[in-house]
Amino acid sequence: DDILLRVENLKKYFKVKGTRGPGVQAVEDVSLFIRRGETLGLVGESGCGKTTLGRTILRLHEPTSGRITYGNEVIYERGMLDEKGVPTGKKTAVNMLPYRRKMQIIFQDPSASLDPRMTVGEIIGEAIDIHKLAKSKAERTEIIKDLLARVGLNTEHANRYPHEFSGGQQQRVGIARALAVKPEFIVCDEPISALDVSIQSQVVNMLEDMQEELGLTYLFIAHDLSVVRHISDRIGVMYLGSLVELGESYELNKNPLHPYTKTLLSAVPVPDPEVSKARQRIVLEGDIPSPMNPPTGCRFHTRCPYATDKCKEAVPEFKEHAPGHWAACHLLD
Ligand code: SF4
């Protein structure tokens, strides 16, 4: 397999001022890989750490520990944490500038991610300039024109400001900006959740076409399984900072292993009434616990209908239970 990106035991904790302890444990020991050219969907409720994971992979947040490998190079490595929460071992953290070109992000809220004082042409041009991708002014103008055409906008749009556009058009600008540097890998961080339902599928189709044409690799983050299951080759499910299940999209939908994934799937409407009847809606009790003080053992045990005493004590191992299908649950052992 041609693996583009590998994440091993990645943790991201945010220190909280005036408190002791590790702080917000937003990403807890996540391991996964992404194949070149695939779309890996990542789902979970808001606050489950999926956005933090996406940003930590790009090192927009500095990881707390673990290892990230891009292609053949380790771009971040820091030993595991000891009992006091202090990372052990030597730290490797490469200069990210060359990787900023290869690894891009498309944000959830296009209006907040575009500088309101810059024209669309300046926004896209800035990315071209940082990475010195145009040899002349004429070439720069040409690249901007091509990018706008690619996302369904036209040359005149280059002189307008973000507020003059609809949400869908703003997201197209965000996509053009990400594409400007000819990336290989894009974190799509809930790119359609802020958009009208009527234009969501247009943006998704555009992302899919671009992937095919340019050979892009996506990490596609969404809170809704119904969005990612159509476009993802594989899907990862996160709960309270942990990756609880990962598998081929079809397999995970047909044969979910983890109780939390079953809950998420039970909320997705099924057109076939027979299947719909068989798949009972599971509603979880209680709120998602605070990542500052996560439950011991399996982080899902406070809400899991199958929890036993063991679940309160021991962290379930993230294991491969069928070829390419991983999950972390004691029930499966
Ligand atoms: Fe539920 Fe226990 Fe499995 Fe966690 S390990 S998902 S609490 S059964």
py3Dmol code that shows the C-alpha trace and the ligand (Angstrom):
import py3Dmol

protein = """\
ATOM      1  CA  ASP A   1       0.000   0.000   0.000  1.00  0.00           C
ATOM      2  CA  ASP A   2       1.122   3.480  -0.798  1.00  0.00           C
ATOM      3  CA  ILE A   3       0.761   5.246   2.527  1.00  0.00           C
ATOM      4  CA  LEU A   4       1.044   9.031   2.411  1.00  0.00           C
ATOM      5  CA  LEU A   5       0.563   9.850   6.058  1.00  0.00           C
ATOM      6  CA  ARG A   6       0.939   7.880   9.232  1.00  0.00           C
ATOM      7  CA  VAL A   7      -0.007   8.942  12.726  1.00  0.00           C
ATOM      8  CA  GLU A   8       1.128   6.894  15.715  1.00  0.00           C
ATOM      9  CA  ASN A   9      -0.042   7.318  19.300  1.00  0.00           C
ATOM     10  CA  LEU A  10      -0.746  10.978  18.712  1.00  0.00           C
ATOM     11  CA  LYS A  11      -1.794  13.039  21.700  1.00  0.00           C
ATOM     12  CA  LYS A  12      -2.767  16.664  21.931  1.00  0.00           C
ATOM     13  CA  TYR A  13      -3.420  18.187  25.329  1.00  0.00           C
ATOM     14  CA  PHE A  14      -4.185  21.850  25.897  1.00  0.00           C
ATOM     15  CA  LYS A  15      -2.871  23.266  29.157  1.00  0.00           C
ATOM     16  CA  VAL A  16      -5.499  25.170  31.088  1.00  0.00           C
ATOM     17  CA  LYS A  17      -4.242  28.152  33.076  1.00  0.00           C
ATOM     18  CA  GLY A  18      -4.632  27.928  36.811  1.00  0.00           C
ATOM     19  CA  THR A  19      -5.308  24.181  36.789  1.00  0.00           C
ATOM     20  CA  ARG A  20      -3.091  21.225  37.576  1.00  0.00           C
ATOM     21  CA  GLY A  21      -2.958  18.090  35.523  1.00  0.00           C
ATOM     22  CA  PRO A  22      -2.657  17.570  31.793  1.00  0.00           C
ATOM     23  CA  GLY A  23      -5.456  20.006  30.829  1.00  0.00           C
ATOM     24  CA  VAL A  24      -7.881  19.319  28.000  1.00  0.00           C
ATOM     25  CA  GLN A  25      -7.072  15.895  26.585  1.00  0.00           C
ATOM     26  CA  ALA A  26      -8.404  16.660  23.124  1.00  0.00           C
ATOM     27  CA  VAL A  27      -6.651  13.900  21.173  1.00  0.00           C
ATOM     28  CA  GLU A  28      -5.840  10.727  23.063  1.00  0.00           C
ATOM     29  CA  ASP A  29      -3.475   8.192  21.593  1.00  0.00           C
ATOM     30  CA  VAL A  30      -4.732   8.163  18.003  1.00  0.00           C
ATOM     31  CA  SER A  31      -3.054   5.891  15.442  1.00  0.00           C
ATOM     32  CA  LEU A  32      -4.066   5.756  11.779  1.00  0.00           C
ATOM     33  CA  PHE A  33      -2.695   5.942   8.270  1.00  0.00           C
ATOM     34  CA  ILE A  34      -3.996   7.533   5.087  1.00  0.00           C
ATOM     35  CA  ARG A  35      -3.294   6.032   1.670  1.00  0.00           C
ATOM     36  CA  ARG A  36      -2.269   8.216  -1.225  1.00  0.00           C
ATOM     37  CA  GLY A  37      -5.342   9.244  -3.218  1.00  0.00           C
ATOM     38  CA  GLU A  38      -7.945   8.068  -0.734  1.00  0.00           C
ATOM     39  CA  THR A  39     -10.524   9.917   1.319  1.00  0.00           C
ATOM     40  CA  LEU A  40     -10.511   9.070   4.987  1.00  0.00           C
ATOM     41  CA  GLY A  41     -13.683  10.335   6.628  1.00  0.00           C
ATOM     42  CA  LEU A  42     -13.552  11.274  10.305  1.00  0.00           C
ATOM     43  CA  VAL A  43     -16.766  11.558  12.293  1.00  0.00           C
ATOM     44  CA  GLY A  44     -17.926  12.181  15.835  1.00  0.00           C
ATOM     45  CA  GLU A  45     -19.961  14.641  17.907  1.00  0.00           C
ATOM     46  CA  SER A  46     -18.716  18.188  18.270  1.00  0.00           C
ATOM     47  CA  GLY A  47     -16.001  18.300  20.908  1.00  0.00           C
ATOM     48  CA  CYS A  48     -14.764  14.780  20.112  1.00  0.00           C
ATOM     49  CA  GLY A  49     -11.381  16.070  18.944  1.00  0.00           C
ATOM     50  CA  LYS A  50     -11.708  15.497  15.194  1.00  0.00           C
ATOM     51  CA  THR A  51     -10.868  19.076  14.235  1.00  0.00           C
ATOM     52  CA  THR A  52      -8.013  19.157  16.733  1.00  0.00           C
ATOM     53  CA  LEU A  53      -6.708  15.909  15.267  1.00  0.00           C
ATOM     54  CA  GLY A  54      -6.826  17.368  11.728  1.00  0.00           C
ATOM     55  CA  ARG A  55      -4.982  20.483  12.808  1.00  0.00           C
ATOM     56  CA  THR A  56      -2.450  18.590  14.894  1.00  0.00           C
ATOM     57  CA  ILE A  57      -1.610  16.379  11.904  1.00  0.00           C
ATOM     58  CA  LEU A  58      -0.816  19.576   9.974  1.00  0.00           C
ATOM     59  CA  ARG A  59       1.038  20.873  13.031  1.00  0.00           C
ATOM     60  CA  LEU A  60      -1.152  23.947  13.149  1.00  0.00           C
ATOM     61  CA  HIS A  61      -1.368  22.753  16.748  1.00  0.00           C
ATOM     62  CA  GLU A  62       1.896  21.398  18.080  1.00  0.00           C
ATOM     63  CA  PRO A  63       1.352  17.775  19.196  1.00  0.00           C
ATOM     64  CA  THR A  64       1.960  16.775  22.810  1.00  0.00           C
ATOM     65  CA  SER A  65       3.447  13.387  21.964  1.00  0.00           C
ATOM     66  CA  GLY A  66       3.433  10.658  19.343  1.00  0.00           C
ATOM     67  CA  ARG A  67       4.741  10.456  15.810  1.00  0.00           C
ATOM     68  CA  ILE A  68       3.619  11.833  12.445  1.00  0.00           C
ATOM     69  CA  THR A  69       5.216  10.545   9.250  1.00  0.00           C
ATOM     70  CA  TYR A  70       4.551  12.189   5.887  1.00  0.00           C
ATOM     71  CA  GLY A  71       5.819  10.190   2.904  1.00  0.00           C
ATOM     72  CA  ASN A  72       9.108   8.832   4.188  1.00  0.00           C
ATOM     73  CA  GLU A  73       9.883  11.623   6.603  1.00  0.00           C
ATOM     74  CA  VAL A  74       9.052  11.854  10.284  1.00  0.00           C
ATOM     75  CA  ILE A  75       7.739  15.407  10.618  1.00  0.00           C
ATOM     76  CA  TYR A  76       7.093  15.143  14.328  1.00  0.00           C
ATOM     77  CA  GLU A  77       8.155  12.753  17.030  1.00  0.00           C
ATOM     78  CA  ARG A  78       8.146  12.947  20.756  1.00  0.00           C
ATOM     79  CA  GLY A  79       8.244  10.075  23.209  1.00  0.00           C
ATOM     80  CA  MET A  80       5.274   8.811  25.156  1.00  0.00           C
ATOM     81  CA  LEU A  81       4.201  10.563  28.340  1.00  0.00           C
ATOM     82  CA  ASP A  82       5.390   9.292  31.712  1.00  0.00           C
ATOM     83  CA  GLU A  83       2.984   8.942  34.669  1.00  0.00           C
ATOM     84  CA  LYS A  84       3.280  12.632  35.432  1.00  0.00           C
ATOM     85  CA  GLY A  85       2.257  13.555  31.897  1.00  0.00           C
ATOM     86  CA  VAL A  86       5.757  14.649  30.857  1.00  0.00           C
ATOM     87  CA  PRO A  87       6.855  13.512  27.382  1.00  0.00           C
ATOM     88  CA  THR A  88       9.875  11.210  27.369  1.00  0.00           C
ATOM     89  CA  GLY A  89      12.594  10.794  24.761  1.00  0.00           C
ATOM     90  CA  LYS A  90      14.049  13.032  22.094  1.00  0.00           C
ATOM     91  CA  LYS A  91      11.889  15.453  20.154  1.00  0.00           C
ATOM     92  CA  THR A  92      11.946  15.708  16.361  1.00  0.00           C
ATOM     93  CA  ALA A  93       9.999  18.571  14.806  1.00  0.00           C
ATOM     94  CA  VAL A  94      10.936  19.473  11.234  1.00  0.00           C
ATOM     95  CA  ASN A  95      10.493  22.914   9.714  1.00  0.00           C
ATOM     96  CA  MET A  96       6.985  22.806   8.261  1.00  0.00           C
ATOM     97  CA  LEU A  97       7.358  25.386   5.486  1.00  0.00           C
ATOM     98  CA  PRO A  98       8.010  22.821   2.702  1.00  0.00           C
ATOM     99  CA  TYR A  99       5.109  20.763   4.075  1.00  0.00           C
ATOM    100  CA  ARG A 100       2.741  23.731   4.190  1.00  0.00           C
ATOM    101  CA  ARG A 101       2.721  23.452   0.417  1.00  0.00           C
ATOM    102  CA  LYS A 102       1.952  19.772   0.365  1.00  0.00           C
ATOM    103  CA  MET A 103      -0.557  19.782   3.219  1.00  0.00           C
ATOM    104  CA  GLN A 104      -3.462  22.213   3.104  1.00  0.00           C
ATOM    105  CA  ILE A 105      -6.698  22.802   4.978  1.00  0.00           C
ATOM    106  CA  ILE A 106     -10.179  23.909   3.963  1.00  0.00           C
ATOM    107  CA  PHE A 107     -12.024  25.451   6.894  1.00  0.00           C
ATOM    108  CA  GLN A 108     -15.559  25.013   8.114  1.00  0.00           C
ATOM    109  CA  ASP A 109     -16.522  28.668   8.127  1.00  0.00           C
ATOM    110  CA  PRO A 110     -15.367  30.268   4.886  1.00  0.00           C
ATOM    111  CA  SER A 111     -16.359  33.792   5.950  1.00  0.00           C
ATOM    112  CA  ALA A 112     -14.127  33.624   9.026  1.00  0.00           C
ATOM    113  CA  SER A 113     -11.172  32.102   7.207  1.00  0.00           C
ATOM    114  CA  LEU A 114     -10.930  34.737   4.448  1.00  0.00           C
ATOM    115  CA  ASP A 115      -9.379  38.116   5.282  1.00  0.00           C
ATOM    116  CA  PRO A 116     -12.190  40.674   4.703  1.00  0.00           C
ATOM    117  CA  ARG A 117      -9.704  43.421   3.734  1.00  0.00           C
ATOM    118  CA  MET A 118      -8.198  41.454   0.862  1.00  0.00           C
ATOM    119  CA  THR A 119      -9.699  40.861  -2.562  1.00  0.00           C
ATOM    120  CA  VAL A 120     -10.146  37.309  -3.707  1.00  0.00           C
ATOM    121  CA  GLY A 121      -7.216  37.755  -6.105  1.00  0.00           C
ATOM    122  CA  GLU A 122      -5.006  38.946  -3.236  1.00  0.00           C
ATOM    123  CA  ILE A 123      -6.078  36.044  -1.024  1.00  0.00           C
ATOM    124  CA  ILE A 124      -5.172  33.457  -3.643  1.00  0.00           C
ATOM    125  CA  GLY A 125      -2.108  35.447  -4.764  1.00  0.00           C
ATOM    126  CA  GLU A 126      -0.736  35.495  -1.226  1.00  0.00           C
ATOM    127  CA  ALA A 127      -0.491  31.702  -1.176  1.00  0.00           C
ATOM    128  CA  ILE A 128       1.279  31.781  -4.554  1.00  0.00           C
ATOM    129  CA  ASP A 129       3.739  34.405  -3.282  1.00  0.00           C
ATOM    130  CA  ILE A 130       4.618  32.667  -0.004  1.00  0.00           C
ATOM    131  CA  HIS A 131       5.720  29.603  -1.897  1.00  0.00           C
ATOM    132  CA  LYS A 132       7.151  31.538  -4.891  1.00  0.00           C
ATOM    133  CA  LEU A 133       5.066  29.618  -7.395  1.00  0.00           C
ATOM    134  CA  ALA A 134       4.896  32.261 -10.148  1.00  0.00           C
ATOM    135  CA  LYS A 135       7.904  33.517 -12.098  1.00  0.00           C
ATOM    136  CA  SER A 136       6.212  36.682 -13.337  1.00  0.00           C
ATOM    137  CA  LYS A 137       3.212  38.884 -12.671  1.00  0.00           C
ATOM    138  CA  ALA A 138       1.555  37.595 -15.821  1.00  0.00           C
ATOM    139  CA  GLU A 139       2.031  33.998 -14.723  1.00  0.00           C
ATOM    140  CA  ARG A 140       0.606  34.840 -11.306  1.00  0.00           C
ATOM    141  CA  THR A 141      -2.503  36.374 -12.893  1.00  0.00           C
ATOM    142  CA  GLU A 142      -2.854  33.351 -15.131  1.00  0.00           C
ATOM    143  CA  ILE A 143      -2.662  30.918 -12.195  1.00  0.00           C
ATOM    144  CA  ILE A 144      -5.321  32.879 -10.286  1.00  0.00           C
ATOM    145  CA  LYS A 145      -7.577  32.865 -13.333  1.00  0.00           C
ATOM    146  CA  ASP A 146      -7.190  29.093 -13.741  1.00  0.00           C
ATOM    147  CA  LEU A 147      -7.895  28.460 -10.084  1.00  0.00           C
ATOM    148  CA  LEU A 148     -11.050  30.570 -10.134  1.00  0.00           C
ATOM    149  CA  ALA A 149     -12.256  28.723 -13.224  1.00  0.00           C
ATOM    150  CA  ARG A 150     -11.547  25.403 -11.579  1.00  0.00           C
ATOM    151  CA  VAL A 151     -13.818  26.231  -8.632  1.00  0.00           C
ATOM    152  CA  GLY A 152     -16.559  27.653 -10.877  1.00  0.00           C
ATOM    153  CA  LEU A 153     -15.827  31.376 -10.445  1.00  0.00           C
ATOM    154  CA  ASN A 154     -14.681  33.784 -13.134  1.00  0.00           C
ATOM    155  CA  THR A 155     -11.847  36.261 -13.624  1.00  0.00           C
ATOM    156  CA  GLU A 156     -13.880  39.335 -12.562  1.00  0.00           C
ATOM    157  CA  HIS A 157     -14.380  37.740  -9.147  1.00  0.00           C
ATOM    158  CA  ALA A 158     -10.666  38.296  -8.430  1.00  0.00           C
ATOM    159  CA  ASN A 159     -11.277  41.999  -7.775  1.00  0.00           C
ATOM    160  CA  ARG A 160     -14.103  41.513  -5.327  1.00  0.00           C
ATOM    161  CA  TYR A 161     -14.050  41.153  -1.541  1.00  0.00           C
ATOM    162  CA  PRO A 162     -15.208  38.069   0.392  1.00  0.00           C
ATOM    163  CA  HIS A 163     -18.344  39.790   1.794  1.00  0.00           C
ATOM    164  CA  GLU A 164     -19.630  40.253  -1.761  1.00  0.00           C
ATOM    165  CA  PHE A 165     -19.983  36.484  -2.116  1.00  0.00           C
ATOM    166  CA  SER A 166     -22.480  33.918  -0.884  1.00  0.00           C
ATOM    167  CA  GLY A 167     -21.326  31.264   1.598  1.00  0.00           C
ATOM    168  CA  GLY A 168     -20.968  28.701  -1.161  1.00  0.00           C
ATOM    169  CA  GLN A 169     -18.867  31.064  -3.284  1.00  0.00           C
ATOM    170  CA  GLN A 170     -16.704  31.929  -0.278  1.00  0.00           C
ATOM    171  CA  GLN A 171     -16.046  28.255   0.255  1.00  0.00           C
ATOM    172  CA  ARG A 172     -15.034  28.002  -3.420  1.00  0.00           C
ATOM    173  CA  VAL A 173     -12.517  30.787  -2.776  1.00  0.00           C
ATOM    174  CA  GLY A 174     -11.213  28.866   0.244  1.00  0.00           C
ATOM    175  CA  ILE A 175     -10.807  25.800  -1.944  1.00  0.00           C
ATOM    176  CA  ALA A 176      -9.030  27.819  -4.669  1.00  0.00           C
ATOM    177  CA  ARG A 177      -6.646  29.180  -2.033  1.00  0.00           C
ATOM    178  CA  ALA A 178      -5.878  25.656  -0.797  1.00  0.00           C
ATOM    179  CA  LEU A 179      -5.311  24.466  -4.374  1.00  0.00           C
ATOM    180  CA  ALA A 180      -3.060  27.419  -5.262  1.00  0.00           C
ATOM    181  CA  VAL A 181       0.010  25.738  -3.792  1.00  0.00           C
ATOM    182  CA  LYS A 182      -0.603  22.427  -5.604  1.00  0.00           C
ATOM    183  CA  PRO A 183      -1.064  20.348  -2.459  1.00  0.00           C
ATOM    184  CA  GLU A 184      -1.061  16.547  -2.184  1.00  0.00           C
ATOM    185  CA  PHE A 185      -3.060  16.277   1.003  1.00  0.00           C
ATOM    186  CA  ILE A 186      -6.007  18.380   2.188  1.00  0.00           C
ATOM    187  CA  VAL A 187      -7.742  18.349   5.545  1.00  0.00           C
ATOM    188  CA  CYS A 188     -11.351  19.208   4.726  1.00  0.00           C
ATOM    189  CA  ASP A 189     -12.598  20.416   8.098  1.00  0.00           C
ATOM    190  CA  GLU A 190     -16.390  20.240   7.893  1.00  0.00           C
ATOM    191  CA  PRO A 191     -16.241  22.138   4.602  1.00  0.00           C
ATOM    192  CA  ILE A 192     -19.979  22.000   3.971  1.00  0.00           C
ATOM    193  CA  SER A 193     -21.598  22.200   7.415  1.00  0.00           C
ATOM    194  CA  ALA A 194     -21.878  26.000   7.297  1.00  0.00           C
ATOM    195  CA  LEU A 195     -23.443  25.954   3.818  1.00  0.00           C
ATOM    196  CA  ASP A 196     -27.045  25.781   2.646  1.00  0.00           C
ATOM    197  CA  VAL A 197     -28.183  22.226   2.037  1.00  0.00           C
ATOM    198  CA  SER A 198     -28.914  23.149  -1.584  1.00  0.00           C
ATOM    199  CA  ILE A 199     -25.251  23.853  -2.335  1.00  0.00           C
ATOM    200  CA  GLN A 200     -23.624  21.255  -0.091  1.00  0.00           C
ATOM    201  CA  SER A 201     -23.670  18.584  -2.761  1.00  0.00           C
ATOM    202  CA  GLN A 202     -22.203  20.976  -5.352  1.00  0.00           C
ATOM    203  CA  VAL A 203     -19.196  21.588  -3.132  1.00  0.00           C
ATOM    204  CA  VAL A 204     -18.821  17.892  -2.346  1.00  0.00           C
ATOM    205  CA  ASN A 205     -18.973  17.012  -6.046  1.00  0.00           C
ATOM    206  CA  MET A 206     -16.381  19.649  -6.800  1.00  0.00           C
ATOM    207  CA  LEU A 207     -14.050  18.260  -4.129  1.00  0.00           C
ATOM    208  CA  GLU A 208     -14.508  14.772  -5.568  1.00  0.00           C
ATOM    209  CA  ASP A 209     -13.784  15.909  -9.135  1.00  0.00           C
ATOM    210  CA  MET A 210     -10.672  17.737  -7.993  1.00  0.00           C
ATOM    211  CA  GLN A 211      -9.488  14.680  -6.161  1.00  0.00           C
ATOM    212  CA  GLU A 212      -9.782  12.571  -9.256  1.00  0.00           C
ATOM    213  CA  GLU A 213      -8.131  15.104 -11.542  1.00  0.00           C
ATOM    214  CA  LEU A 214      -5.306  16.118  -9.252  1.00  0.00           C
ATOM    215  CA  GLY A 215      -4.781  12.875  -7.354  1.00  0.00           C
ATOM    216  CA  LEU A 216      -5.462  14.527  -3.989  1.00  0.00           C
ATOM    217  CA  THR A 217      -5.653  12.753  -0.657  1.00  0.00           C
ATOM    218  CA  TYR A 218      -8.324  13.923   1.809  1.00  0.00           C
ATOM    219  CA  LEU A 219      -8.975  13.739   5.489  1.00  0.00           C
ATOM    220  CA  PHE A 220     -12.655  14.663   5.450  1.00  0.00           C
ATOM    221  CA  ILE A 221     -14.024  15.735   8.828  1.00  0.00           C
ATOM    222  CA  ALA A 222     -17.772  15.818   9.475  1.00  0.00           C
ATOM    223  CA  HIS A 223     -20.086  15.453  12.457  1.00  0.00           C
ATOM    224  CA  ASP A 224     -22.576  13.594  10.327  1.00  0.00           C
ATOM    225  CA  LEU A 225     -21.987  10.058   9.157  1.00  0.00           C
ATOM    226  CA  SER A 226     -24.453  10.477   6.305  1.00  0.00           C
ATOM    227  CA  VAL A 227     -22.136  13.081   4.714  1.00  0.00           C
ATOM    228  CA  VAL A 228     -18.899  11.114   4.847  1.00  0.00           C
ATOM    229  CA  ARG A 229     -20.147   7.666   4.060  1.00  0.00           C
ATOM    230  CA  HIS A 230     -20.733   8.427   0.397  1.00  0.00           C
ATOM    231  CA  ILE A 231     -17.433  10.106  -0.287  1.00  0.00           C
ATOM    232  CA  SER A 232     -15.036   8.207   1.980  1.00  0.00           C
ATOM    233  CA  ASP A 233     -13.050   5.111   1.111  1.00  0.00           C
ATOM    234  CA  ARG A 234     -12.582   4.494   4.802  1.00  0.00           C
ATOM    235  CA  ILE A 235     -14.117   6.035   7.905  1.00  0.00           C
ATOM    236  CA  GLY A 236     -12.734   6.687  11.374  1.00  0.00           C
ATOM    237  CA  VAL A 237     -15.048   7.320  14.323  1.00  0.00           C
ATOM    238  CA  MET A 238     -13.923   9.442  17.263  1.00  0.00           C
ATOM    239  CA  TYR A 239     -15.350   9.737  20.744  1.00  0.00           C
ATOM    240  CA  LEU A 240     -13.968  12.099  23.370  1.00  0.00           C
ATOM    241  CA  GLY A 241     -10.494  12.313  21.839  1.00  0.00           C
ATOM    242  CA  SER A 242     -10.109   8.614  21.050  1.00  0.00           C
ATOM    243  CA  LEU A 243     -10.414   6.825  17.753  1.00  0.00           C
ATOM    244  CA  VAL A 244     -12.882   4.048  18.571  1.00  0.00           C
ATOM    245  CA  GLU A 245     -13.330   2.436  15.157  1.00  0.00           C
ATOM    246  CA  LEU A 246     -11.853   2.589  11.674  1.00  0.00           C
ATOM    247  CA  GLY A 247     -12.693   0.572   8.590  1.00  0.00           C
ATOM    248  CA  GLU A 248     -13.669   0.507   4.938  1.00  0.00           C
ATOM    249  CA  SER A 249     -16.702   2.724   4.469  1.00  0.00           C
ATOM    250  CA  TYR A 250     -18.969  -0.076   3.206  1.00  0.00           C
ATOM    251  CA  GLU A 251     -17.840  -2.502   5.890  1.00  0.00           C
ATOM    252  CA  LEU A 252     -18.235  -0.020   8.730  1.00  0.00           C
ATOM    253  CA  ASN A 253     -21.733   0.867   7.587  1.00  0.00           C
ATOM    254  CA  LYS A 254     -22.805  -2.727   7.120  1.00  0.00           C
ATOM    255  CA  ASN A 255     -21.074  -4.235  10.089  1.00  0.00           C
ATOM    256  CA  PRO A 256     -20.219  -1.644  12.746  1.00  0.00           C
ATOM    257  CA  LEU A 257     -18.231  -3.107  15.642  1.00  0.00           C
ATOM    258  CA  HIS A 258     -18.144  -0.411  18.289  1.00  0.00           C
ATOM    259  CA  PRO A 259     -21.262   0.463  20.318  1.00  0.00           C
ATOM    260  CA  TYR A 260     -20.696   4.165  19.658  1.00  0.00           C
ATOM    261  CA  THR A 261     -20.561   3.646  15.882  1.00  0.00           C
ATOM    262  CA  LYS A 262     -23.808   1.682  16.131  1.00  0.00           C
ATOM    263  CA  THR A 263     -25.362   4.664  17.888  1.00  0.00           C
ATOM    264  CA  LEU A 264     -24.226   7.043  15.159  1.00  0.00           C
ATOM    265  CA  LEU A 265     -25.490   4.741  12.425  1.00  0.00           C
ATOM    266  CA  SER A 266     -28.839   4.319  14.118  1.00  0.00           C
ATOM    267  CA  ALA A 267     -29.376   8.061  13.684  1.00  0.00           C
ATOM    268  CA  VAL A 268     -28.824   7.965   9.909  1.00  0.00           C
ATOM    269  CA  PRO A 269     -32.128   7.624   8.060  1.00  0.00           C
ATOM    270  CA  VAL A 270     -32.359   4.493   5.917  1.00  0.00           C
ATOM    271  CA  PRO A 271     -34.647   4.607   2.853  1.00  0.00           C
ATOM    272  CA  ASP A 272     -35.478   0.883   3.023  1.00  0.00           C
ATOM    273  CA  PRO A 273     -38.282   0.500   5.631  1.00  0.00           C
ATOM    274  CA  GLU A 274     -37.293  -3.115   6.411  1.00  0.00           C
ATOM    275  CA  VAL A 275     -33.716  -2.154   7.226  1.00  0.00           C
ATOM    276  CA  SER A 276     -34.997   0.909   9.041  1.00  0.00           C
ATOM    277  CA  LYS A 277     -37.228  -1.234  11.275  1.00  0.00           C
ATOM    278  CA  ALA A 278     -34.405  -3.661  12.007  1.00  0.00           C
ATOM    279  CA  ARG A 279     -32.025  -0.872  12.855  1.00  0.00           C
ATOM    280  CA  GLN A 280     -33.459   0.574  16.025  1.00  0.00           C
ATOM    281  CA  ARG A 281     -32.589   4.097  16.936  1.00  0.00           C
ATOM    282  CA  ILE A 282     -30.213   4.057  19.902  1.00  0.00           C
ATOM    283  CA  VAL A 283     -30.318   7.209  21.976  1.00  0.00           C
ATOM    284  CA  LEU A 284     -27.417   7.783  24.326  1.00  0.00           C
ATOM    285  CA  GLU A 285     -28.079   8.800  27.900  1.00  0.00           C
ATOM    286  CA  GLY A 286     -26.256  11.745  29.382  1.00  0.00           C
ATOM    287  CA  ASP A 287     -23.914  14.324  27.975  1.00  0.00           C
ATOM    288  CA  ILE A 288     -20.500  13.879  26.529  1.00  0.00           C
ATOM    289  CA  PRO A 289     -18.074  14.106  29.486  1.00  0.00           C
ATOM    290  CA  SER A 290     -15.475  16.864  29.729  1.00  0.00           C
ATOM    291  CA  PRO A 291     -12.182  16.140  27.958  1.00  0.00           C
ATOM    292  CA  MET A 292     -10.508  17.847  30.940  1.00  0.00           C
ATOM    293  CA  ASN A 293     -11.610  15.046  33.158  1.00  0.00           C
ATOM    294  CA  PRO A 294     -12.376  12.077  30.898  1.00  0.00           C
ATOM    295  CA  PRO A 295     -13.740   8.820  32.338  1.00  0.00           C
ATOM    296  CA  THR A 296     -11.199   6.158  33.291  1.00  0.00           C
ATOM    297  CA  GLY A 297     -10.905   2.942  31.287  1.00  0.00           C
ATOM    298  CA  CYS A 298     -13.024   3.126  28.150  1.00  0.00           C
ATOM    299  CA  ARG A 299     -13.922   6.771  27.709  1.00  0.00           C
ATOM    300  CA  PHE A 300     -17.343   5.738  26.452  1.00  0.00           C
ATOM    301  CA  HIS A 301     -18.284   3.705  29.541  1.00  0.00           C
ATOM    302  CA  THR A 302     -20.444   6.420  31.152  1.00  0.00           C
ATOM    303  CA  ARG A 303     -22.812   6.292  28.186  1.00  0.00           C
ATOM    304  CA  CYS A 304     -22.365   2.808  26.804  1.00  0.00           C
ATOM    305  CA  PRO A 305     -25.365   0.458  27.194  1.00  0.00           C
ATOM    306  CA  TYR A 306     -23.006  -2.556  27.398  1.00  0.00           C
ATOM    307  CA  ALA A 307     -20.484  -1.226  29.916  1.00  0.00           C
ATOM    308  CA  THR A 308     -19.135  -3.653  32.515  1.00  0.00           C
ATOM    309  CA  ASP A 309     -16.802  -3.161  35.485  1.00  0.00           C
ATOM    310  CA  LYS A 310     -13.825  -3.931  33.278  1.00  0.00           C
ATOM    311  CA  CYS A 311     -14.739  -0.999  31.028  1.00  0.00           C
ATOM    312  CA  LYS A 312     -14.373   1.399  33.961  1.00  0.00           C
ATOM    313  CA  GLU A 313     -10.846   0.229  34.686  1.00  0.00           C
ATOM    314  CA  ALA A 314      -9.056  -0.886  31.564  1.00  0.00           C
ATOM    315  CA  VAL A 315      -8.561   1.129  28.387  1.00  0.00           C
ATOM    316  CA  PRO A 316      -9.640  -1.124  25.493  1.00  0.00           C
ATOM    317  CA  GLU A 317      -6.931  -1.694  22.910  1.00  0.00           C
ATOM    318  CA  PHE A 318      -7.462  -0.388  19.362  1.00  0.00           C
ATOM    319  CA  LYS A 319      -7.149  -3.681  17.476  1.00  0.00           C
ATOM    320  CA  GLU A 320      -7.710  -5.102  14.018  1.00  0.00           C
ATOM    321  CA  HIS A 321     -10.705  -7.429  14.384  1.00  0.00           C
ATOM    322  CA  ALA A 322     -11.191  -8.176  10.681  1.00  0.00           C
ATOM    323  CA  PRO A 323      -8.866  -7.304   7.802  1.00  0.00           C
ATOM    324  CA  GLY A 324      -8.653  -3.509   7.721  1.00  0.00           C
ATOM    325  CA  HIS A 325     -11.307  -3.099  10.408  1.00  0.00           C
ATOM    326  CA  TRP A 326     -10.101  -1.764  13.747  1.00  0.00           C
ATOM    327  CA  ALA A 327     -12.027  -1.021  16.920  1.00  0.00           C
ATOM    328  CA  ALA A 328     -11.429  -0.466  20.625  1.00  0.00           C
ATOM    329  CA  CYS A 329     -13.962  -2.296  22.782  1.00  0.00           C
ATOM    330  CA  HIS A 330     -13.650  -5.024  25.424  1.00  0.00           C
ATOM    331  CA  LEU A 331     -16.801  -6.709  24.120  1.00  0.00           C
ATOM    332  CA  LEU A 332     -14.931  -7.671  20.953  1.00  0.00           C
ATOM    333  CA  ASP A 333     -12.083  -9.488  22.717  1.00  0.00           C
TER     334      ASP A 333
END
"""
ligand_1 = """\
8
SF4
Fe -18.872 -0.077 25.899
Fe -17.054 -1.334 27.374
Fe -16.930 -1.471 24.743
Fe -16.354 0.794 26.008
S -15.230 -1.120 26.139
S -17.595 0.578 24.185
S -17.818 0.741 27.672
S -18.550 -2.267 26.058
"""
view = py3Dmol.view(width=600, height=400)
view.addModel(protein, "pdb")
view.setStyle({"model": 0}, {"cartoon": {"style": "trace"}})
view.addModel(ligand_1, "xyz")
view.setStyle({"model": 1}, {"stick": {}})
view.zoomTo()
view.show()
